[in-house]
Amino acid sequence: MVLKLVGALSGVLIPIVLVRLVSVDIVGYYLLTVSTAMFAGMVARLGMKQPVVRMVGEAFHGNGSKDHFGEVLSSAISLVFLGSFLLILLVSVGVGNWVFVAGFSSEVIYNNIGLWLLLAVQIALRVTLAEVYRGIDKASFAMLFDGPLANLLMFVLISFLAIISNTLTFRHILILVNIAVTISIIISILPILKIGSSFRPRISLIKSLFYQGIPVYFTNIAMFVVNNSGLWVCGVMLTIEETAVYGIATRLMLIVSLPFFLLNAVVQGQIVKLNQEEKYEQLSNLLQLSTTVASVSAGLIALVLLLFGDYILSVLFGEQFRAAVPVLLCLAFGQIIVAILGPVPNVLMLIGMQDVVSKVTIVTGFITIVLSVLFSYWFGIIGVAAITALGVVVRNTLLWMLCNKKTVIRTHANFILAFRIFNGRFING
């Protein structure tokens, strides 16, 4: 949990430093670059996030030898490189120009497309290696290598450069980001190389990783697109300065959503375990108690932003980012509702209802994006924020209703249950 907190804080600290070194438009370009590179990295992984955990775990804990572990690891990395090759091919035939020049009207990013591609490939590899650690039951290391370490390194590098120089270009930022991710990859891969041997990829393992990942591949992509669509709509429809303001609000939202992310990290293993054991009442009690704590925590953080958001934004990011206050409040309101409903998408995916999550996410996501485009034209970034928050709330509400209808698992906050537990009146069955 500490690592999640560090990762969220470092994700906020980086733009705090950047706004003091570069212009607002470069901050906007940076936020768009990181968001799109993360999406491209997800595409390049070809959906094997969950299969890596499963197959690495079987090789590590089962009767498999060190050779088998090495084969699984090298096969996973080979699949990343295959997906990365396909990504590079797409960019080379004009997709990059279409996205960044025709879409975002950002020749600045397109002129650095090589560094963007390198970042996307490295993110794909970084996430895959983090999942290897999750497969060998090193969850703390998995959290560390899945973003927080790279963010901290990036923060240190930018801060150091700020001390020795007061000039920083967009290209410099991309180089620093790539250096930070490279260092984190090197640190993460060295320990696991000692676990296995015979690092030879096998076609059968590559196929298995690919086919096992397909069922959740498009669901994960759809959820990522929905969660990042607000920033992308701003990038297409509004100025880069407005995009920067919206992006800063979403970065600060990481703190509001942190209790919810911590909830997912803590209960994820228990969801699978208790569901397999058919201990549905115990699972519901666990989820409802965790959701109650997370929603209260998120509500308190949102209250601070409501009361002092204008001051916080001006102190941390400068006067030009005061315009992010209404955006922040819209997104915070949506996040509180999501927190109260609980980790419904995660629960449904872990109990085998990926298709339901995928269909609801795709339909609500498409409607959200269309309405965001329209409202951006009428109301600017506030319209985008309002529709984005509403879209996430509608999606999770529908999934919550389906979860209640099709299962006996309850995920929403239950303040009466929490009160009884904290007063020692609840006897766990």
C-alpha positions in Angstrom: 0.0 0.0 0.0 2.9 2.3 0.7 4.2 1.7 -2.8 0.8 2.6 -4.3 0.9 5.8 -2.2 4.4 6.6 -3.4 3.4 5.9 -7.0 0.4 8.2 -6.8 2.3 11.0 -5.2 5.2 10.8 -7.6 2.7 10.9 -10.5 1.6 14.3 -9.0 5.1 15.5 -8.2 6.4 15.3 -11.7 4.0 17.9 -13.2 4.6 20.1 -10.2 8.2 20.3 -11.1 7.5 20.5 -14.8 5.2 23.6 -14.6 8.2 25.4 -13.0 10.5 24.6 -15.8 8.5 24.6 -19.0 5.5 26.4 -20.6 2.0 25.2 -20.2 1.8 23.8 -23.7 4.8 21.5 -23.1 3.1 20.2 -20.0 0.1 19.4 -22.1 2.3 17.6 -24.7 4.0 15.6 -21.9 0.6 14.4 -20.5 -0.7 13.4 -23.9 2.6 11.6 -24.7 2.5 9.5 -21.5 -1.2 8.7 -21.8 -0.9 7.6 -25.5 2.3 5.7 -24.9 0.7 3.8 -22.0 -2.2 2.9 -24.4 0.2 1.8 -27.1 2.1 -0.3 -24.5 -1.1 -2.0 -23.6 -1.8 -2.8 -27.2 1.8 -4.1 -27.7 1.4 -6.5 -24.8 -1.3 -8.4 -26.8 -3.4 -9.0 -23.8 -1.1 -11.3 -21.8 -1.1 -9.5 -18.5 -3.2 -12.1 -16.6 -1.8 -15.1 -18.4 1.8 -14.1 -17.4 0.8 -14.2 -13.7 -0.8 -17.6 -14.1 1.9 -19.3 -16.2 4.8 -17.9 -14.2 3.1 -18.9 -11.0 2.6 -22.5 -12.3 6.3 -22.7 -13.4 7.6 -21.2 -10.1 5.4 -23.0 -7.6 4.7 -26.3 -9.5 6.9 -29.1 -10.5 8.4 -27.1 -13.3 12.1 -26.7 -13.5 14.2 -23.5 -13.7 14.3 -24.2 -17.4 10.5 -24.0 -17.7 10.5 -20.7 -15.7 13.1 -19.3 -18.1 11.1 -20.5 -21.1 7.9 -18.8 -19.9 9.7 -15.6 -19.1 11.5 -15.5 -22.5 8.3 -16.4 -24.3 6.4 -13.5 -22.6 9.2 -11.1 -23.5 9.2 -12.4 -27.1 5.5 -11.8 -27.4 6.0 -8.2 -26.2 8.6 -7.7 -28.9 6.2 -9.2 -31.5 3.5 -6.8 -30.4 6.0 -3.9 -30.4 7.0 -4.8 -34.0 3.3 -4.6 -35.0 3.0 -1.3 -33.2 6.1 0.1 -35.1 4.6 -1.2 -38.3 1.3 0.6 -37.7 3.2 3.9 -36.9 5.3 3.5 -40.1 2.3 3.2 -42.3 0.8 6.5 -41.1 -1.1 5.8 -37.9 1.2 8.0 -35.9 0.8 10.9 -38.3 -3.0 10.4 -38.2 -3.1 10.4 -34.4 -0.7 13.1 -33.5 -0.9 15.5 -36.5 -4.4 15.0 -37.8 -5.9 14.2 -34.4 -4.1 16.1 -31.7 -2.7 18.7 -34.1 0.6 18.1 -32.3 3.6 18.0 -34.7 5.7 18.5 -31.5 4.9 14.9 -30.4 5.1 13.5 -34.0 8.5 15.0 -34.5 9.7 12.9 -31.6 7.8 9.8 -32.6 10.9 7.6 -32.2 11.2 8.5 -28.5 7.4 8.0 -28.1 7.7 4.5 -29.7 10.6 3.6 -27.4 8.6 4.7 -24.4 5.6 2.6 -25.5 7.7 -0.5 -26.0 9.4 0.0 -22.7 6.1 0.4 -20.9 4.9 -2.9 -22.4 8.0 -4.6 -21.2 7.9 -3.0 -17.7 4.3 -4.0 -17.1 5.1 -7.6 -18.2 8.0 -7.9 -15.9 5.9 -6.5 -13.0 3.4 -9.2 -13.6 6.2 -11.8 -13.4 6.8 -10.7 -9.9 3.1 -11.0 -9.1 3.2 -14.6 -10.5 6.0 -15.5 -8.0 4.1 -13.9 -5.1 6.2 -10.8 -4.8 3.3 -8.3 -4.9 5.2 -5.5 -3.3 7.9 -5.7 -6.0 5.2 -6.0 -8.7 3.7 -2.7 -7.4 7.1 -1.0 -7.3 8.1 -2.0 -10.8 4.7 -1.2 -12.3 5.2 2.5 -12.3 6.2 3.9 -8.9 9.9 3.3 -9.4 10.0 4.8 -12.9 8.0 7.8 -11.6 10.3 8.4 -8.7 13.4 8.1 -11.0 11.8 10.6 -13.4 11.1 13.0 -10.6 14.7 12.7 -9.4 16.1 13.3 -12.9 13.9 16.3 -13.6 14.6 17.8 -10.2 18.4 17.3 -10.8 18.1 19.0 -14.2 16.2 21.8 -12.6 19.1 22.4 -10.2 21.8 22.5 -12.9 19.8 24.2 -15.7 16.8 26.4 -16.1 16.1 25.3 -19.7 14.2 22.1 -20.6 12.7 21.2 -23.9 10.0 18.6 -24.8 12.7 16.4 -26.3 14.7 16.5 -23.1 11.6 15.4 -21.1 11.0 12.4 -23.4 14.7 11.4 -23.1 14.5 11.6 -19.3 11.3 9.6 -19.2 12.9 6.9 -21.3 16.0 6.8 -19.1 13.8 6.5 -16.0 11.8 3.6 -17.5 15.0 1.9 -18.8 16.6 2.0 -15.3 13.5 0.6 -13.7 13.4 -2.3 -16.3 17.1 -3.1 -15.6 16.5 -3.2 -11.9 13.4 -5.4 -12.2 14.8 -7.9 -14.6 18.1 -8.7 -12.9 16.7 -10.6 -9.9 14.3 -12.8 -12.0 17.1 -13.7 -14.3 18.7 -15.6 -11.4 15.5 -17.6 -10.8 15.4 -19.3 -14.2 17.7 -20.8 -16.8 17.6 -21.8 -20.4 15.9 -18.6 -21.5 14.7 -19.9 -24.9 11.2 -18.9 -26.1 8.9 -21.7 -27.2 6.2 -21.3 -29.9 3.7 -23.3 -27.9 4.1 -21.0 -24.8 3.9 -17.9 -26.9 0.6 -19.2 -28.4 -0.7 -20.1 -25.0 0.0 -16.7 -23.6 -1.6 -15.0 -26.5 -4.8 -17.1 -26.6 -5.3 -17.0 -22.8 -5.0 -13.2 -22.9 -7.5 -12.6 -25.7 -10.7 -12.8 -23.6 -9.7 -9.9 -21.4 -7.6 -8.0 -23.9 -10.3 -5.9 -25.5 -12.0 -5.4 -22.1 -8.8 -3.9 -20.7 -8.3 -1.7 -23.8 -11.9 -0.5 -23.6 -11.6 0.4 -19.9 -8.3 2.3 -20.5 -9.8 4.2 -23.4 -12.8 5.2 -21.3 -10.6 6.3 -18.4 -8.4 8.4 -20.7 -10.9 9.6 -23.2 -11.4 13.0 -21.4 -7.8 13.9 -21.9 -7.8 12.7 -25.5 -11.0 14.6 -26.4 -9.4 17.8 -25.0 -6.3 17.1 -27.1 -8.4 16.8 -30.3 -11.1 19.4 -29.7 -9.5 22.1 -27.5 -6.2 23.9 -27.2 -3.1 22.3 -25.8 -3.2 24.7 -22.8 -6.7 23.6 -22.0 -5.5 20.0 -22.4 -2.7 20.7 -19.9 -5.2 22.1 -17.4 -7.5 19.0 -17.7 -4.5 16.7 -17.5 -3.3 18.4 -14.3 -6.7 17.8 -12.8 -6.6 14.1 -13.6 -3.1 13.8 -12.1 -4.4 15.4 -8.8 -7.4 13.0 -9.0 -4.9 10.2 -8.4 -4.9 11.2 -4.8 -8.7 11.1 -4.6 -8.8 7.7 -6.3 -5.9 6.3 -4.3 -8.1 4.6 -1.6 -10.0 2.8 -4.4 -6.8 1.6 -6.0 -5.6 0.4 -2.6 -8.8 -1.5 -2.1 -8.4 -3.3 -5.4 -4.8 -4.2 -4.5 -5.7 -5.5 -1.1 -8.8 -7.6 -1.9 -7.9 -8.9 -5.4 -6.4 -12.2 -4.2 -9.3 -12.7 -1.7 -11.9 -12.2 -4.3 -10.6 -15.2 -6.4 -10.0 -17.4 -3.3 -13.4 -16.8 -1.6 -15.3 -17.1 -4.9 -13.6 -20.5 -5.6 -14.5 -21.6 -2.1 -18.1 -20.3 -2.6 -17.9 -18.3 0.6 -20.0 -15.6 -0.9 -21.3 -14.0 2.3 -17.7 -13.7 3.7 -16.6 -12.2 0.3 -19.5 -9.7 0.4 -18.7 -8.6 3.9 -15.0 -8.1 3.0 -15.9 -6.1 -0.1 -18.5 -4.0 1.6 -16.3 -3.2 4.6 -13.3 -2.3 2.3 -15.6 -0.2 0.0 -16.9 1.7 3.0 -13.4 2.6 4.2 -12.3 3.5 0.7 -15.4 5.7 0.0 -15.1 7.6 3.3 -11.4 8.2 2.7 -12.1 9.4 -0.9 -14.9 11.6 0.4 -12.6 13.3 2.9 -9.9 13.9 0.3 -12.5 15.3 -2.1 -13.9 17.6 0.7 -10.4 19.1 1.2 -10.2 19.7 -2.6 -13.7 21.3 -2.5 -12.7 23.7 0.3 -9.2 24.4 -0.7 -8.9 23.3 -4.4 -8.3 26.8 -5.7 -5.5 27.4 -3.2 -3.9 24.0 -3.7 -3.8 24.3 -7.5 -2.4 27.8 -7.5 0.3 26.9 -5.0 1.3 23.6 -6.5 0.9 24.4 -10.2 0.6 28.1 -10.6 -2.2 30.7 -11.2 -2.8 29.4 -14.8 -4.1 26.1 -13.4 -6.8 27.6 -11.2 -9.1 26.8 -14.1 -8.8 23.1 -13.2 -10.9 23.6 -10.0 -14.3 22.8 -11.6 -12.8 20.0 -13.6 -11.3 18.5 -10.5 -14.7 18.8 -8.6 -16.6 17.0 -11.5 -14.1 14.2 -11.6 -13.9 13.9 -7.8 -17.7 13.6 -7.6 -17.7 10.8 -10.1 -14.9 9.0 -8.3 -16.7 9.2 -5.0 -19.8 7.5 -6.5 -17.6 4.9 -8.1 -15.9 4.3 -4.7 -19.3 3.9 -3.0 -20.4 1.2 -5.6 -17.2 -0.7 -5.0 -14.7 -2.5 -7.3 -17.5 -4.0 -9.4 -15.6 -4.3 -12.8 -12.7 -6.0 -11.1 -15.0 -8.4 -9.2 -16.9 -9.4 -12.3 -13.7 -10.0 -14.3 -12.1 -12.1 -11.6 -15.2 -14.3 -11.2 -15.3 -15.0 -15.0 -17.8 -12.4 -16.3 -15.4 -10.5 -18.6 -17.9 -10.5 -21.4 -20.5 -8.5 -19.3 -17.8 -6.0 -18.3 -16.6 -5.7 -21.9 -20.0 -5.1 -23.5 -21.1 -2.5 -20.9 -17.7 -0.7 -21.1 -17.7 -0.5 -24.9 -21.3 0.7 -25.1 -21.1 3.3 -22.3 -17.6 4.3 -23.4 -18.7 5.0 -27.0 -21.6 7.1 -25.8 -19.3 8.9 -23.3 -16.8 9.8 -26.0 -19.4 11.1 -28.4 -21.1 13.2 -25.8 -17.7 14.5 -24.6 -16.9 15.7 -28.1 -20.2 17.6 -28.3 -19.9 19.0 -24.8 -16.3 20.1 -25.4 -17.6 22.2 -28.2 -20.3 23.8 -26.0 -18.7 24.0 -22.6 -15.0 23.3 -23.0 -13.0 21.3 -20.4 -15.8 21.5 -17.8 -18.2 19.8 -20.3 -15.6 17.1 -21.0 -15.1 16.5 -17.2 -18.8 16.4 -16.4 -19.5 13.9 -19.2 -16.5 11.8 -18.4 -17.5 11.6 -14.7 -21.1 10.8 -15.6 -20.0 8.1 -18.1 -17.9 6.2 -15.5 -20.7 6.5 -12.9 -23.2 5.1 -15.4 -20.9 2.3 -16.4 -20.2 1.2 -12.8 -23.9 1.6 -11.8 -25.0 -0.7 -14.6 -22.3 -3.2 -13.7 -23.3 -3.0 -10.0 -26.9 -3.7 -11.0 -25.9 -6.7 -13.1 -23.7 -8.0 -10.3 -26.6 -7.8 -7.8 -28.9 -9.5 -10.3 -26.6 -12.3 -11.5 -24.6 -13.0 -8.4 -25.0 -13.0 -4.6 -21.9 -10.9 -4.2 -22.4 -7.4 -2.9 -19.7 -4.7 -3.4 -21.3 -1.4 -2.3 -20.5 0.5 0.8 -22.4 -0.6 3.9 -22.0 1.8 6.7 -24.2 -0.2 9.1 -22.1 -3.3 8.6 -18.9 -1.3 9.1 -20.3 0.2 12.3 -21.1 -3.2 13.7 -17.7 -4.6 12.8 -15.9 -1.7 14.4 -18.0 -2.1 17.5 -17.3 -5.8 17.7 -20.9 -6.8 17.1 -20.4 -8.7 13.9 -19.5 -12.4 14.1 -17.6 -13.5 11.0 -19.1 -16.6 9.6 
